[in-house]
Amino acid sequence: MNPDDKLCYCFHVTQRKVINFIRIEQPRVPSQLSECGGAGTGCGWCVPFLRKLFDAEQGGQSADIELSPEEYAAARQGYIAAGKVRKEEPSDDAS
């Protein structure tokens, strides 16, 4: 995907916007990316991709989403058509 391609279709947030948010705001945990235009709070499709960008930036690397914009959009459509909505999974750290 290119930096200006939508990552969060629900709220029209681009990959570039998320990366800039991470670099400028320096969120401590991936869930704080929701403060970037609501990314990840709609259908949930983009959550794993947001985490991938977060983890890469935390490690000083650049993340590459290895899907074309068309493949990404088609996969999301399939996800929505299947009635899927991602929910945050409980952390293994909870004790």
The 8 nearest C-alpha neighbors of each residue, nearest first, counted from 0:
[[1, 67, 68, 64, 66, 4, 65, 2],
 [0, 2, 4, 3, 14, 68, 67, 15],
 [3, 1, 15, 14, 4, 0, 13, 16],
 [2, 4, 13, 1, 15, 14, 5, 16],
 [5, 3, 13, 1, 2, 14, 6, 0],
 [6, 4, 13, 12, 7, 11, 8, 14],
 [5, 7, 13, 14, 12, 8, 45, 4],
 [8, 6, 12, 11, 9, 5, 38, 45],
 [7, 9, 11, 10, 5, 6, 12, 45],
 [8, 10, 7, 41, 11, 42, 38, 12],
 [9, 11, 8, 12, 7, 37, 38, 36],
 [12, 10, 8, 7, 9, 5, 13, 6],
 [13, 11, 7, 5, 10, 6, 38, 16],
 [14, 12, 5, 6, 16, 15, 4, 3],
 [13, 15, 2, 17, 6, 16, 3, 5],
 [16, 14, 2, 18, 13, 17, 3, 19],
 [15, 17, 19, 13, 14, 18, 20, 12],
 [18, 16, 20, 14, 15, 19, 21, 13],
 [19, 17, 21, 15, 20, 16, 22, 14],
 [18, 20, 22, 16, 21, 17, 23, 15],
 [19, 21, 17, 23, 18, 24, 22, 16],
 [22, 20, 25, 18, 19, 24, 23, 26],
 [21, 23, 19, 20, 25, 24, 18, 56],
 [22, 24, 20, 21, 25, 19, 18, 26],
 [23, 25, 20, 21, 26, 22, 19, 27],
 [26, 24, 21, 22, 23, 27, 20, 57],
 [27, 25, 28, 24, 31, 21, 32, 29],
 [26, 28, 25, 29, 31, 30, 24, 57],
 [27, 29, 30, 26, 31, 32, 53, 25],
 [30, 28, 31, 32, 50, 53, 27, 26],
 [29, 31, 32, 28, 33, 39, 50, 26],
 [32, 30, 33, 29, 34, 26, 28, 27],
 [31, 33, 34, 30, 35, 29, 38, 26],
 [32, 34, 37, 38, 31, 35, 39, 30],
 [35, 33, 32, 37, 31, 36, 38, 30],
 [36, 34, 33, 32, 37, 38, 20, 17],
 [35, 37, 38, 34, 12, 33, 10, 11],
 [36, 38, 33, 35, 34, 40, 39, 10],
 [39, 37, 33, 36, 7, 40, 35, 12],
 [38, 40, 46, 43, 45, 41, 33, 37],
 [41, 39, 38, 37, 43, 33, 42, 9],
 [42, 40, 43, 9, 39, 38, 10, 37],
 [41, 43, 84, 44, 40, 85, 9, 39],
 [42, 44, 85, 39, 46, 41, 45, 84],
 [45, 43, 42, 46, 75, 85, 39, 84],
 [44, 46, 48, 43, 7, 39, 47, 49],
 [45, 47, 49, 39, 48, 43, 44, 50],
 [48, 46, 50, 49, 45, 51, 44, 43],
 [47, 49, 51, 45, 50, 46, 52, 64],
 [50, 48, 46, 52, 51, 47, 45, 53],
 [51, 49, 53, 47, 48, 52, 29, 54],
 [50, 52, 48, 54, 49, 53, 55, 47],
 [53, 51, 49, 55, 62, 50, 54, 56],
 [52, 54, 50, 56, 51, 55, 29, 57],
 [55, 53, 57, 51, 56, 52, 50, 58],
 [54, 56, 60, 58, 52, 62, 57, 53],
 [57, 55, 59, 53, 58, 60, 54, 52],
 [56, 58, 54, 55, 59, 53, 60, 52],
 [59, 57, 55, 56, 60, 54, 61, 53],
 [60, 58, 56, 57, 55, 61, 54, 62],
 [61, 59, 55, 58, 56, 62, 57, 54],
 [60, 62, 55, 56, 63, 59, 52, 58],
 [63, 61, 55, 52, 60, 64, 51, 56],
 [62, 64, 65, 61, 0, 52, 51, 66],
 [65, 63, 66, 0, 62, 48, 67, 51],
 [64, 66, 63, 0, 67, 71, 62, 70],
 [67, 65, 64, 70, 71, 0, 68, 69],
 [66, 68, 70, 0, 69, 71, 65, 1],
 [69, 67, 71, 0, 70, 72, 66, 4],
 [68, 70, 72, 67, 71, 73, 66, 74],
 [71, 69, 67, 73, 72, 68, 66, 74],
 [70, 72, 68, 74, 69, 73, 66, 67],
 [71, 73, 75, 69, 74, 70, 68, 76],
 [74, 72, 76, 70, 75, 71, 69, 77],
 [75, 73, 77, 71, 76, 72, 70, 78],
 [74, 76, 78, 72, 77, 73, 79, 71],
 [77, 75, 73, 79, 78, 74, 80, 72],
 [78, 76, 80, 74, 75, 79, 81, 73],
 [77, 79, 75, 81, 76, 80, 83, 74],
 [78, 80, 76, 82, 81, 77, 83, 75],
 [81, 79, 77, 82, 78, 76, 83, 75],
 [80, 82, 78, 79, 83, 77, 76, 84],
 [83, 81, 79, 80, 84, 78, 77, 42],
 [84, 82, 81, 78, 79, 85, 80, 42],
 [83, 85, 42, 43, 86, 82, 44, 79],
 [86, 84, 43, 83, 44, 87, 42, 46],
 [87, 85, 88, 84, 43, 42, 89, 46],
 [86, 88, 89, 85, 90, 43, 46, 30],
 [87, 89, 86, 90, 85, 91, 93, 46],
 [90, 88, 87, 91, 93, 92, 86, 94],
 [89, 91, 92, 93, 88, 87, 94, 86],
 [90, 92, 93, 89, 94, 88, 87, 28],
 [91, 93, 90, 94, 89, 88, 28, 87],
 [94, 92, 91, 90, 89, 88, 87, 28],
 [93, 92, 91, 90, 89, 88, 87, 28]]
